[in-house]
Amino acid sequence: MTHPIPSQLARELVKEAYDMHIHSGPDVIQRIGHDIEIAEKFREVGLGGFVIKSHYSSTAGRAALAREMVSDVKVMGAICLNQAIGGMNALAVEMAAREGTKVVWFPTVDAENEPVGRQAPVPGANIPFWAHMQHQLRREGVFSEAVKVVDEEMNLLPEVTAVLRSIAKHDLILATAHLSRDEIFAVVDAALDAGVKRITITHPEFPTQNLSPVDQAALAERGAFLEHCIASIFFKKYTWETVFENIRYTGIKQVYFASDLGQPSKPPVEDGLAIAADMGLAAGFSKDEVHQMIVHNSRRLVEGKG
């Protein structure tokens, strides 16, 4: 399959950037390469580092091994609060923090807002691999039910409050994952009240989030970052034009790009940010603006420098 080839200018513009959202192996889903291979490729093209995301397990240990093997690339671990690790499980967050994790994603595949792995698919529907796997498990009697974060009045559940306390205590990055619009606002406001300093809104254009430019701007005004993921563009979930229209509305101060790549049929992970740079330049953003979005802002998020 043919993929875009980044320009040399784009390669230079994104040097030292962090890709805050990649899918590498080993994983329960086939990936384009394993952690150490991808770290070596990041080193070859001059990228600063990446966050390993798994929907089903903590990746802090994997990240530590990759850093040991490729010491000049900052490989960071994460945990996703899906049912496989106990859902809204403050103990799992505490253990991941002690392992050195960087990011805590709220529910993704088990978000109440993401039912495709729990509801019978429409015949002929193109559903994700993880959803196929969860339907297979359900047929075998192994159920992965929705992880709730709010009650019917949109009040946060006690277990969510406990998770937010752990995130704040360890100064971790909170990612909103596949929550709905109203859940996102409830969680962000509660996280700020709990003292969480770093929050990122995961792929706000994704169909199950589909945040308006006004909502994105309101979240950015609260200090949250807006993580625009490019993999979903290749999956035809939304377009570059939509992303750039939203960025023009929100401004670039709280915006960064992440690849969300690692799928074998999609572009190489190490190309993702440079592809975004080329597309940003083509859309009329200046070199300085592209550098700020992709390099400066990703590093601000990781380093907690405001």
Secondary structure, DSSP 8 states (H G I E B T S, - for coil): -------HHHHHHTTT-EEEEE--BSSSS--SSBHHHHHHHHHHHT--EEEE--SSS--HHHHHHHHHHSTTSEEE-EEE-SGGGTSS-HHHHHHHHHHT--EEE--STTBTT-GGGTS---TT----HHHHHHHHHHHTT-----B--B-TTS-B-HHHHHHHHHHHHTT-EEE-TT--HHHHHHHHHHHHHHT--EEEEE-TTSTTT---HHHHHHHHHTT-EEEEESHHHHTTSS-HHHHHHHHHHH-STTEEEE-----TTS--GGGHHHHHHHHHHHTT--HHHHHIIIIIHHHHHHHT--
